[in-house]
Amino acid sequence: MSASLAGDTDDLEALFDSIVAANTDTPAPAAAPEPVAEAKPAVAECAPSSGMNEPYYSQIGHLTRKLHDTLHDLGLDKSLEKAVDNTIPDARDRLAYIATLTEKAAERVLNATDVAKPLQDQMESGAANLSGQWDRLLKNELSIDDFKQLVTDTRGFLGTVTQHSKATNDQLLEIMMAQDFQDLTGQVIKKIIEMAKEMENQLLLLLLQSSSPEKKAEMETGLLNGPVVNAEGRADIVTSQEQVDDLLESLGF
């Protein structure tokens, strides 16, 4: 018998030997029970190796398989894989890109302001000084020499105003050009929002598929209807974050 079952496992051999021993009338040879005696420890040794009770292990295995098959049947395994492998890293890279553009734009604005402000301060103080001198002239408080100096200072100030105004305009243009990041970041932010909505819809669909039949029948239609031109007065359409919150609460989350 041992030769005929040589290809079986020790557990099967022990099982077959025990059946034979239980159903035969004549005592088995002395050597016959030895496989049983040797196999029992082997069976006993296999049980602790799993680290948990067999029913729990089997139940976890069945649950894992059911989850895998459900995700595969729903087509959500690829969607979730795509979200983990592509969407989330892509969103992270896009947010980092936005942060970089925003930082560079802020630096350009601050640098331009640092250049333009001293020029404006100089023109302000020069204008205030000349205004006081011209007020004194109108009050006949200046001598001829002071008047000549005032004219010279005024002409010099006007030339300085021209130069400083041009330099200030250049810095204002730099500040304006630094705002071009808004167009790029706006597009990136829009894309991230779309990805977030897609992930949210996939997770909501997964929750609905896993919920009770009553909840599924009540809410599934609303999610699958897609965008609605006029959703006012309709309770079967999920159109806002508040409705998403209500849906999650109804599902116990």
BAVO-978250 format. One line per 2 residues: number of its first residue (from 1); their letters; for each residue x, y, z of N, C-alpha, C. Coordinates in nm, 3 decimals, padded with zeros to 5 digits, always signed. Layout:
<rs>
NUM	a	X Y Z X Y Z X Y Z | ...
</rs>
This chain:
<rs>
1	ms	+00.083 -00.120 +00.000 +00.000 +00.000 +00.000 +00.086 +00.124 +00.000 | +00.197 +00.120 +00.074 +00.285 +00.236 +00.077 +00.340 +00.266 -00.059
3	as	+00.365 +00.162 -00.139 +00.418 +00.184 -00.273 +00.314 +00.249 -00.362 | +00.187 +00.212 -00.348 +00.083 +00.269 -00.434 +00.053 +00.414 -00.401
5	la	+00.086 +00.458 -00.279 +00.057 +00.596 -00.237 +00.184 +00.676 -00.221 | +00.289 +00.633 -00.289 +00.418 +00.701 -00.271 +00.412 +00.845 -00.316
7	gd	+00.325 +00.875 -00.415 +00.320 +01.012 -00.465 +00.231 +01.104 -00.384 | +00.158 +01.052 -00.286 +00.067 +01.135 -00.206 +00.143 +01.204 -00.094
9	td	+00.078 +01.301 -00.036 +00.139 +01.371 +00.077 +00.129 +01.287 +00.203 | +00.202 +01.326 +00.307 +00.198 +01.253 +00.434 +00.059 +01.256 +00.495
11	dl	-00.012 +01.368 +00.478 -00.147 +01.377 +00.534 -00.240 +01.275 +00.469 | -00.232 +01.265 +00.337 -00.317 +01.169 +00.267 -00.281 +01.026 +00.305
13	ea	-00.153 +00.997 +00.318 -00.111 +00.863 +00.358 -00.166 +00.830 +00.496 | -00.156 +00.925 +00.589 -00.208 +00.901 +00.723 -00.358 +00.878 +00.720
15	lf	-00.427 +00.954 +00.637 -00.572 +00.938 +00.627 -00.609 +00.801 +00.571 | -00.542 +00.763 +00.462 -00.572 +00.633 +00.401 -00.537 +00.518 +00.496
17	ds	-00.425 +00.527 +00.564 -00.385 +00.422 +00.657 -00.483 +00.409 +00.772 | -00.533 +00.524 +00.821 -00.629 +00.516 +00.931 -00.760 +00.454 +00.886
19	iv	-00.800 +00.482 +00.760 -00.923 +00.421 +00.707 -00.906 +00.270 +00.693 | -00.792 +00.229 +00.641 -00.764 +00.085 +00.627 -00.763 +00.018 +00.762
21	aa	-00.699 +00.081 +00.860 -00.689 +00.020 +00.992 -00.825 +00.008 +01.057 | -00.914 +00.104 +01.030 -01.046 +00.101 +01.091 -01.138 +00.001 +01.027
23	nt	-01.116 -00.036 +00.900 -01.209 -00.121 +00.826 -01.157 -00.262 +00.801 | -01.044 -00.302 +00.853 -00.993 -00.438 +00.833 -01.016 -00.521 +00.958
25	dt	-01.047 -00.652 +00.940 -01.077 -00.740 +01.053 -00.951 -00.799 +01.112 | -00.853 -00.823 +01.028 -00.731 -00.885 +01.077 -00.634 -00.780 +01.119
27	pa	-00.560 -00.809 +01.224 -00.464 -00.709 +01.268 -00.362 -00.680 +01.159 | -00.329 -00.559 +01.147 -00.231 -00.519 +01.046 -00.093 -00.557 +01.092
29	pa	-00.002 -00.582 +01.000 +00.136 -00.614 +01.039 +00.193 -00.504 +01.126 | +00.297 -00.546 +01.201 +00.356 -00.452 +01.296 +00.409 -00.329 +01.227
31	aa	+00.455 -00.349 +01.104 +00.513 -00.234 +01.034 +00.407 -00.142 +00.976 | +00.284 -00.197 +00.965 +00.179 -00.117 +00.900 +00.142 +00.008 +00.977
33	pe	+00.127 +00.000 +01.112 +00.085 +00.122 +01.183 +00.192 +00.229 +01.186 | +00.319 +00.190 +01.155 +00.426 +00.287 +01.168 +00.403 +00.414 +01.087
35	pv	+00.356 +00.401 +00.959 +00.331 +00.527 +00.886 +00.230 +00.616 +00.956 | +00.128 +00.549 +01.024 +00.028 +00.629 +01.095 +00.093 +00.701 +01.210
37	ae	+00.176 +00.628 +01.284 +00.241 +00.689 +01.400 +00.335 +00.799 +01.357 | +00.399 +00.779 +01.242 +00.491 +00.882 +01.195 +00.416 +00.998 +01.131
39	ak	+00.300 +00.968 +01.070 +00.228 +01.073 +00.997 +00.157 +01.167 +01.090 | +00.112 +01.116 +01.208 +00.036 +01.201 +01.300 +00.118 +01.320 +01.347
41	pa	+00.243 +01.297 +01.386 +00.322 +01.416 +01.420 +00.338 +01.509 +01.303 | +00.347 +01.451 +01.179 +00.362 +01.538 +01.062 +00.240 +01.626 +01.046
43	va	+00.121 +01.567 +01.068 -00.001 +01.648 +01.059 -00.003 +01.752 +01.168 | +00.040 +01.712 +01.287 +00.040 +01.805 +01.398 +00.138 +01.917 +01.376
45	ec	+00.249 +01.882 +01.308 +00.349 +01.985 +01.285 +00.303 +02.086 +01.181 | +00.213 +02.047 +01.090 +00.169 +02.137 +00.984 +00.078 +02.245 +01.037
47	ap	+00.000 +02.213 +01.142 -00.099 +02.308 +01.190 -00.038 +02.434 +01.247 | +00.064 +02.426 +01.337 +00.116 +02.550 +01.392 +00.189 +02.635 +01.291
49	ss	+00.234 +02.576 +01.179 +00.316 +02.651 +01.085 +00.239 +02.765 +01.021 | +00.107 +02.755 +01.016 +00.029 +02.862 +00.954 +00.021 +02.985 +01.040
51	gm	+00.042 +02.970 +01.172 +00.041 +03.086 +01.260 -00.099 +03.127 +01.302 | -00.204 +03.059 +01.255 -00.340 +03.095 +01.293 -00.427 +02.972 +01.276
53	ne	-00.548 +02.978 +01.332 -00.642 +02.868 +01.318 -00.683 +02.854 +01.172 | -00.702 +02.730 +01.131 -00.736 +02.703 +00.992 -00.864 +02.772 +00.946
55	py	-00.973 +02.774 +01.028 -01.094 +02.844 +00.982 -01.071 +02.991 +00.952 | -00.995 +03.058 +01.039 -00.967 +03.199 +01.016 -00.882 +03.218 +00.892
57	ys	-00.784 +03.133 +00.877 -00.697 +03.142 +00.760 -00.778 +03.122 +00.632 | -00.866 +03.021 +00.635 -00.948 +02.993 +00.517 -01.044 +03.108 +00.488
59	qi	-01.101 +03.164 +00.595 -01.195 +03.274 +00.576 -01.127 +03.396 +00.516 | -01.007 +03.426 +00.566 -00.933 +03.540 +00.512 -00.899 +03.517 +00.366
61	gh	-00.861 +03.393 +00.334 -00.830 +03.363 +00.195 -00.950 +03.380 +00.105 | -01.066 +03.332 +00.150 -01.188 +03.347 +00.070 -01.226 +03.495 +00.054
63	lt	-01.213 +03.571 +00.163 -01.245 +03.714 +00.155 -01.151 +03.785 +00.059 | -01.024 +03.749 +00.065 -00.927 +03.811 -00.026 -00.960 +03.780 -00.171
65	rk	-00.991 +03.654 -00.197 -01.026 +03.615 -00.333 -01.154 +03.685 -00.378 | -01.252 +03.694 -00.290 -01.378 +03.759 -00.326 -01.356 +03.906 -00.359
67	lh	-01.273 +03.972 -00.276 -01.244 +04.113 -00.302 -01.174 +04.129 -00.435 | -01.076 +04.043 -00.460 -01.002 +04.052 -00.586 -01.094 +04.029 -00.705
69	dt	-01.178 +03.925 -00.697 -01.269 +03.896 -00.808 -01.370 +04.007 -00.828 | -01.418 +04.065 -00.716 -01.516 +04.173 -00.728 -01.456 +04.294 -00.795
71	lh	-01.336 +04.332 -00.752 -01.269 +04.446 -00.814 -01.242 +04.420 -00.962 | -01.205 +04.296 -00.992 -01.177 +04.262 -01.132 -01.304 +04.268 -01.216
73	dl	-01.415 +04.213 -01.162 -01.540 +04.214 -01.236 -01.592 +04.356 -01.257 | -01.571 +04.441 -01.157 -01.617 +04.579 -01.168 -01.524 +04.665 -01.251
75	gl	-01.407 +04.613 -01.282 -01.310 +04.693 -01.355 -01.243 +04.796 -01.269 | -01.256 +04.782 -01.136 -01.199 +04.882 -01.046 -01.057 +04.850 -01.005
77	dk	-01.014 +04.726 -01.028 -00.876 +04.695 -00.991 -00.778 +04.776 -01.072 | -00.804 +04.788 -01.202 -00.716 +04.869 -01.287 -00.729 +05.016 -01.254
79	sl	-00.852 +05.059 -01.219 -00.872 +05.200 -01.186 -00.796 +05.236 -01.060 | -00.806 +05.149 -00.958 -00.734 +05.176 -00.834 -00.584 +05.165 -00.854
81	ek	-00.543 +05.068 -00.935 -00.400 +05.055 -00.966 -00.350 +05.179 -01.038 | -00.431 +05.230 -01.130 -00.394 +05.351 -01.202 -00.386 +05.469 -01.107
83	av	-00.480 +05.475 -01.011 -00.479 +05.585 -00.916 -00.355 +05.583 -00.829 | -00.318 +05.463 -00.783 -00.201 +05.452 -00.694 -00.072 +05.474 -00.771
85	dn	-00.063 +05.413 -00.890 +00.063 +05.416 -00.965 +00.081 +05.544 -01.045 | -00.029 +05.602 -01.093 -00.017 +05.715 -01.185 -00.080 +05.842 -01.131
87	ti	-00.207 +05.834 -01.090 -00.281 +05.955 -01.056 -00.221 +06.027 -00.937 | -00.200 +05.951 -00.828 -00.149 +06.016 -00.707 -00.008 +06.072 -00.728
89	pd	+00.087 +05.994 -00.782 +00.218 +06.055 -00.809 +00.211 +06.171 -00.906 | +00.123 +06.159 -01.007 +00.109 +06.267 -01.104 +00.056 +06.392 -01.036
91	ar	-00.042 +06.376 -00.948 -00.096 +06.491 -00.875 +00.010 +06.552 -00.785 | +00.090 +06.468 -00.721 +00.197 +06.519 -00.636 +00.298 +06.599 -00.717
93	dr	+00.336 +06.549 -00.834 +00.429 +06.621 -00.920 +00.370 +06.753 -00.967 | +00.241 +06.750 -01.000 +00.177 +06.873 -01.047 +00.170 +06.978 -00.936
95	la	+00.140 +06.935 -00.815 +00.137 +07.028 -00.703 +00.276 +07.085 -00.676 | +00.377 +07.001 -00.687 +00.514 +07.050 -00.671 +00.548 +07.151 -00.781
97	yi	+00.499 +07.125 -00.901 +00.521 +07.217 -01.013 +00.454 +07.351 -00.985 | +00.332 +07.348 -00.931 +00.262 +07.471 -00.896 +00.339 +07.547 -00.789
99	at	+00.387 +07.475 -00.688 +00.463 +07.541 -00.581 +00.589 +07.607 -00.636 | +00.656 +07.541 -00.730 +00.777 +07.598 -00.789 +00.747 +07.724 -00.868
101	lt	+00.643 +07.719 -00.952 +00.607 +07.837 -01.031 +00.564 +07.952 -00.941 | +00.487 +07.921 -00.838 +00.442 +08.026 -00.747 +00.559 +08.089 -00.674
103	ek	+00.653 +08.007 -00.630 +00.771 +08.059 -00.560 +00.853 +08.149 -00.651 | +00.874 +08.106 -00.775 +00.951 +08.187 -00.869 +00.881 +08.320 -00.898
105	aa	+00.749 +08.315 -00.915 +00.674 +08.437 -00.942 +00.683 +08.533 -00.823 | +00.673 +08.479 -00.702 +00.683 +08.563 -00.583 +00.821 +08.628 -00.574
107	er	+00.925 +08.553 -00.606 +01.060 +08.608 -00.604 +01.075 +08.720 -00.707 | +01.020 +08.701 -00.825 +01.029 +08.805 -00.928 +00.957 +08.932 -00.885
109	vl	+00.841 +08.915 -00.823 +00.765 +09.032 -00.777 +00.840 +09.105 -00.667 | +00.894 +09.031 -00.571 +00.966 +09.094 -00.461 +01.092 +09.164 -00.510
111	na	+01.164 +09.101 -00.602 +01.285 +09.164 -00.656 +01.252 +09.292 -00.730 | +01.146 +09.289 -00.810 +01.106 +09.409 -00.884 +01.063 +09.520 -00.788
113	td	+00.994 +09.481 -00.682 +00.951 +09.580 -00.583 +01.071 +09.642 -00.512 | +01.170 +09.559 -00.480 +01.290 +09.611 -00.414 +01.364 +09.712 -00.502
115	va	+01.356 +09.695 -00.633 +01.422 +09.789 -00.724 +01.339 +09.916 -00.741 | +01.208 +09.901 -00.754 +01.123 +10.015 -00.787 +01.097 +10.106 -00.668
117	kp	+01.085 +10.049 -00.550 +01.048 +10.131 -00.435 +01.150 +10.241 -00.402 | +01.282 +10.212 -00.399 +01.377 +10.322 -00.373 +01.369 +10.433 -00.476
119	lq	+01.342 +10.398 -00.603 +01.328 +10.502 -00.705 +01.210 +10.592 -00.676 | +01.100 +10.532 -00.636 +00.982 +10.612 -00.602 +01.006 +10.697 -00.478
121	dq	+01.079 +10.642 -00.381 +01.109 +10.718 -00.260 +01.195 +10.840 -00.293 | +01.292 +10.822 -00.382 +01.377 +10.935 -00.421 +01.297 +11.044 -00.491
123	me	+01.208 +11.003 -00.581 +01.127 +11.103 -00.651 +01.032 +11.173 -00.555 | +00.980 +11.099 -00.458 +00.888 +11.160 -00.361 +00.959 +11.266 -00.276
125	sg	+01.076 +11.229 -00.224 +01.149 +11.324 -00.140 +01.198 +11.444 -00.221 | +01.244 +11.419 -00.345 +01.290 +11.531 -00.430 +01.176 +11.624 -00.465
127	aa	+01.059 +11.570 -00.495 +00.944 +11.655 -00.528 +00.900 +11.736 -00.407 | +00.901 +11.674 -00.288 +00.862 +11.747 -00.167 +00.959 +11.862 -00.139
129	nl	+01.089 +11.837 -00.158 +01.189 +11.942 -00.135 +01.173 +12.058 -00.232 | +01.155 +12.028 -00.361 +01.138 +12.134 -00.460 +01.008 +12.210 -00.440
131	sg	+00.904 +12.138 -00.399 +00.776 +12.206 -00.375 +00.790 +12.310 -00.264 | +00.865 +12.275 -00.158 +00.887 +12.372 -00.051 +00.968 +12.492 -00.098
133	qw	+01.068 +12.469 -00.184 +01.149 +12.579 -00.236 +01.066 +12.672 -00.324 | +00.978 +12.618 -00.405 +00.895 +12.702 -00.491 +00.791 +12.778 -00.408
135	dr	+00.746 +12.721 -00.301 +00.656 +12.796 -00.212 +00.728 +12.917 -00.153 | +00.852 +12.900 -00.113 +00.929 +13.012 -00.059 +00.952 +13.119 -00.166
137	ll	+00.973 +13.075 -00.293 +00.991 +13.172 -00.401 +00.866 +13.256 -00.420 | +00.750 +13.192 -00.416 +00.625 +13.266 -00.434 +00.600 +13.363 -00.318
139	kn	+00.661 +13.336 -00.204 +00.648 +13.426 -00.090 +00.761 +13.530 -00.086 | +00.841 +13.534 -00.192 +00.952 +13.629 -00.201 +01.053 +13.609 -00.088
141	el	+01.076 +13.483 -00.054 +01.171 +13.452 +00.053 +01.306 +13.405 -00.001 | +01.322 +13.398 -00.133 +01.447 +13.352 -00.192 +01.520 +13.468 -00.258
143	si	+01.652 +13.460 -00.249 +01.735 +13.559 -00.317 +01.751 +13.519 -00.463 | +01.819 +13.607 -00.540 +01.842 +13.577 -00.682 +01.927 +13.451 -00.696
145	dd	+02.027 +13.440 -00.614 +02.114 +13.320 -00.622 +02.036 +13.194 -00.584 | +01.950 +13.206 -00.480 +01.867 +13.090 -00.441 +01.771 +13.051 -00.553
147	fk	+01.717 +13.151 -00.621 +01.625 +13.124 -00.731 +01.696 +13.051 -00.844 | +01.819 +13.098 -00.878 +01.895 +13.031 -00.983 +01.925 +12.885 -00.945
149	ql	+01.958 +12.863 -00.818 +01.985 +12.726 -00.772 +01.859 +12.641 -00.779 | +01.744 +12.704 -00.748 +01.617 +12.631 -00.755 +01.586 +12.587 -00.897
151	vt	+01.612 +12.675 -00.993 +01.588 +12.640 -01.133 +01.678 +12.524 -01.175 | +01.805 +12.530 -01.134 +01.898 +12.422 -01.169 +01.855 +12.289 -01.107
153	dt	+01.814 +12.295 -00.979 +01.769 +12.173 -00.910 +01.642 +12.117 -00.974 | +01.555 +12.206 -01.017 +01.429 +12.160 -01.078 +01.456 +12.090 -01.210
155	rg	+01.544 +12.147 -01.291 +01.578 +12.083 -01.418 +01.644 +11.946 -01.395 | +01.733 +11.940 -01.297 +01.797 +11.812 -01.266 +01.695 +11.709 -01.216
157	fl	+01.600 +11.756 -01.136 +01.498 +11.665 -01.085 +01.411 +11.611 -01.197 | +01.376 +11.697 -01.292 +01.293 +11.652 -01.404 +01.364 +11.544 -01.485
159	gt	+01.496 +11.559 -01.503 +01.571 +11.455 -01.572 +01.573 +11.325 -01.493 | +01.588 +11.339 -01.360 +01.588 +11.219 -01.274 +01.452 +11.149 -01.277
161	vt	+01.344 +11.229 -01.280 +01.210 +11.171 -01.286 +01.192 +11.087 -01.412 | +01.245 +11.137 -01.522 +01.234 +11.062 -01.648 +01.305 +10.927 -01.638
163	qh	+01.426 +10.930 -01.584 +01.502 +10.805 -01.571 +01.435 +10.707 -01.472 | +01.395 +10.760 -01.357 +01.333 +10.675 -01.256 +01.197 +10.621 -01.302
165	sk	+01.125 +10.702 -01.376 +00.995 +10.656 -01.428 +01.013 +10.540 -01.525 | +01.113 +10.552 -01.611 +01.140 +10.443 -01.705 +01.181 +10.316 -01.631
167	at	+01.269 +10.332 -01.532 +01.312 +10.216 -01.454 +01.196 +10.154 -01.377 | +01.108 +10.240 -01.324 +00.991 +10.188 -01.252 +00.897 +10.114 -01.345
169	nd	+00.877 +10.168 -01.465 +00.792 +10.099 -01.563 +00.848 +09.962 -01.599 | +00.980 +09.953 -01.609 +01.042 +09.823 -01.637 +01.012 +09.722 -01.527
171	ql	+01.018 +09.768 -01.402 +00.990 +09.678 -01.290 +00.841 +09.642 -01.283 | +00.755 +09.736 -01.317 +00.611 +09.705 -01.323 +00.582 +09.602 -01.431
173	le	+00.652 +09.614 -01.543 +00.636 +09.515 -01.650 +00.683 +09.378 -01.603 | +00.792 +09.376 -01.527 +00.842 +09.249 -01.473 +00.739 +09.186 -01.379
175	im	+00.676 +09.271 -01.296 +00.573 +09.220 -01.206 +00.455 +09.163 -01.284 | +00.417 +09.232 -01.391 +00.306 +09.184 -01.473 +00.342 +09.052 -01.540
177	ma	+00.463 +09.041 -01.593 +00.504 +08.919 -01.660 +00.515 +08.802 -01.562 | +00.543 +08.834 -01.436 +00.554 +08.727 -01.336 +00.420 +08.661 -01.309
179	qd	+00.311 +08.727 -01.348 +00.179 +08.670 -01.324 +00.139 +08.566 -01.427 | +00.227 +08.538 -01.524 +00.192 +08.437 -01.625 +00.181 +08.298 -01.566
181	fq	+00.231 +08.281 -01.442 +00.220 +08.149 -01.379 +00.075 +08.112 -01.352 | -00.012 +08.214 -01.342 -00.152 +08.185 -01.310 -00.218 +08.103 -01.420
183	dl	-00.184 +08.130 -01.544 -00.243 +08.054 -01.654 -00.198 +07.908 -01.649 | -00.068 +07.888 -01.625 -00.015 +07.751 -01.619 -00.066 +07.677 -01.497
185	tg	-00.058 +07.742 -01.381 -00.103 +07.676 -01.259 -00.254 +07.653 -01.261 | -00.328 +07.744 -01.325 -00.472 +07.724 -01.335 -00.506 +07.598 -01.411
187	qv	-00.435 +07.573 -01.520 -00.457 +07.451 -01.597 -00.420 +07.327 -01.515 | -00.308 +07.336 -01.443 -00.264 +07.222 -01.362 -00.364 +07.194 -01.250
189	ik	-00.408 +07.301 -01.183 -00.504 +07.284 -01.074 -00.634 +07.223 -01.126 | -00.679 +07.267 -01.242 -00.800 +07.211 -01.302 -00.783 +07.062 -01.327
191	ki	-00.665 +07.023 -01.376 -00.639 +06.881 -01.402 -00.638 +06.801 -01.273 | -00.580 +06.856 -01.167 -00.577 +06.787 -01.039 -00.718 +06.769 -00.984
193	ie	-00.800 +06.873 -00.998 -00.939 +06.864 -00.952 -01.013 +06.754 -01.027 | -00.989 +06.745 -01.157 -01.054 +06.640 -01.236 -01.009 +06.501 -01.190
195	ma	-00.879 +06.486 -01.160 -00.830 +06.357 -01.112 -00.890 +06.323 -00.976 | -00.901 +06.424 -00.889 -00.959 +06.400 -00.757 -01.105 +06.358 -00.768
197	ke	-01.179 +06.424 -00.858 -01.319 +06.387 -00.878 -01.331 +06.246 -00.933 | -01.240 +06.209 -01.024 -01.243 +06.074 -01.081 -01.217 +05.969 -00.973
199	me	-01.119 +05.994 -00.888 -01.090 +05.901 -00.780 -01.207 +05.892 -00.683 | -01.269 +06.007 -00.654 -01.383 +06.009 -00.564 -01.498 +05.927 -00.621
201	nq	-01.525 +05.944 -00.750 -01.633 +05.869 -00.814 -01.605 +05.719 -00.811 | -01.479 +05.681 -00.833 -01.444 +05.539 -00.830 -01.463 +05.481 -00.691
203	ll	-01.423 +05.556 -00.589 -01.439 +05.507 -00.453 -01.585 +05.500 -00.414 | -01.664 +05.600 -00.455 -01.807 +05.596 -00.427 -01.873 +05.478 -00.495
205	ll	-01.834 +05.452 -00.619 -01.889 +05.337 -00.690 -01.853 +05.207 -00.619 | -01.730 +05.198 -00.569 -01.688 +05.079 -00.496 -01.770 +05.062 -00.369
207	ll	-01.797 +05.173 -00.299 -01.879 +05.166 -00.179 -02.021 +05.121 -00.212 | -02.074 +05.174 -00.320 -02.209 +05.135 -00.359 -02.217 +04.987 -00.394
209	qs	-02.117 +04.937 -00.465 -02.117 +04.796 -00.503 -02.105 +04.706 -00.380 | -02.045 +04.758 -00.273 -02.027 +04.678 -00.152 -02.137 +04.700 -00.050
211	ss	-02.230 +04.793 -00.077 -02.334 +04.825 +00.019 -02.451 +04.728 +00.005 | -02.549 +04.746 +00.091 -02.667 +04.659 +00.089 -02.747 +04.681 -00.038
213	pe	-02.826 +04.583 -00.080 -02.906 +04.599 -00.202 -03.000 +04.718 -00.195 | -03.054 +04.747 -00.073 -03.146 +04.859 -00.061 -03.076 +04.991 -00.091
215	kk	-02.959 +05.010 -00.029 -02.883 +05.133 -00.053 -02.836 +05.141 -00.197 | -02.796 +05.026 -00.252 -02.749 +05.025 -00.390 -02.860 +05.067 -00.485
217	ae	-02.981 +05.014 -00.464 -03.093 +05.050 -00.551 -03.133 +05.195 -00.534 | -03.112 +05.248 -00.413 -03.154 +05.385 -00.385 -03.058 +05.488 -00.443
219	me	-02.927 +05.460 -00.435 -02.829 +05.561 -00.468 -02.752 +05.535 -00.597 | -02.750 +05.413 -00.645 -02.665 +05.381 -00.759 -02.705 +05.458 -00.884
221	tg	-02.836 +05.473 -00.905 -02.884 +05.541 -01.024 -02.835 +05.685 -01.029 | -02.834 +05.749 -00.913 -02.791 +05.888 -00.909 -02.648 +05.907 -00.952
223	ll	-02.559 +05.815 -00.910 -02.419 +05.829 -00.947 -02.394 +05.800 -01.093 | -02.470 +05.707 -01.151 -02.444 +05.666 -01.288 -02.513 +05.754 -01.390
225	ng	-02.596 +05.847 -01.346 -02.667 +05.932 -01.442 -02.576 +06.034 -01.506 | -02.464 +06.067 -01.439 -02.373 +06.165 -01.495 -02.424 +06.306 -01.472
227	pv	-02.365 +06.405 -01.541 -02.404 +06.543 -01.521 -02.545 +06.569 -01.568 | -02.611 +06.659 -01.496 -02.749 +06.694 -01.527 -02.756 +06.844 -01.549
229	vn	-02.827 +06.884 -01.652 -02.837 +07.027 -01.683 -02.909 +07.100 -01.572 | -03.020 +07.046 -01.527 -03.098 +07.108 -01.421 -03.125 +07.004 -01.315
231	ae	-03.047 +07.006 -01.207 -03.062 +06.906 -01.102 -03.150 +06.954 -00.989 | -03.209 +07.072 -01.001 -03.290 +07.127 -00.894 -03.415 +07.041 -00.875
233	gr	-03.441 +07.008 -00.750 -03.559 +06.930 -00.720 -03.543 +06.781 -00.736 | -03.424 +06.734 -00.776 -03.402 +06.591 -00.796 -03.313 +06.538 -00.684
235	ad	-03.357 +06.429 -00.623 -03.283 +06.370 -00.511 -03.196 +06.254 -00.554 | -03.204 +06.217 -00.682 -03.129 +06.099 -00.728 -03.000 +06.136 -00.797
237	iv	-02.957 +06.260 -00.786 -02.836 +06.306 -00.853 -02.737 +06.357 -00.750 | -02.614 +06.310 -00.759 -02.506 +06.359 -00.672 -02.433 +06.469 -00.746
239	ts	-02.456 +06.594 -00.706 -02.401 +06.708 -00.779 -02.312 +06.796 -00.694 | -02.300 +06.770 -00.564 -02.221 +06.857 -00.479 -02.153 +06.773 -00.372
241	qe	-02.058 +06.837 -00.304 -01.987 +06.769 -00.197 -02.080 +06.739 -00.081 | -02.181 +06.823 -00.059 -02.276 +06.796 +00.048 -02.351 +06.666 +00.022
243	qv	-02.389 +06.643 -00.104 -02.459 +06.520 -00.137 -02.366 +06.400 -00.124 | -02.240 +06.418 -00.158 -02.143 +06.310 -00.138 -02.130 +06.277 +00.010
245	dd	-02.126 +06.381 +00.095 -02.120 +06.359 +00.239 -02.242 +06.283 +00.288 | -02.360 +06.323 +00.238 -02.482 +06.253 +00.277 -02.478 +06.107 +00.235
247	ll	-02.425 +06.082 +00.115 -02.415 +05.944 +00.067 -02.323 +05.862 +00.155 | -02.208 +05.918 +00.191 -02.114 +05.846 +00.276 -02.175 +05.819 +00.414
249	es	-02.248 +05.917 +00.467 -02.313 +05.898 +00.596 -02.419 +05.788 +00.588 | -02.493 +05.785 +00.477 -02.595 +05.682 +00.461 -02.535 +05.543 +00.452
251	lg	-02.410 +05.535 +00.405 -02.342 +05.406 +00.395 -02.267 +05.371 +00.523 | -02.273 +05.461 +00.623 -02.209 +05.432 +00.751 -02.067 +05.479 +00.762
253	f	-02.026 +05.575 +00.678 -01.888 +05.625 +00.682 -01.887 +05.773 +00.718
</rs>
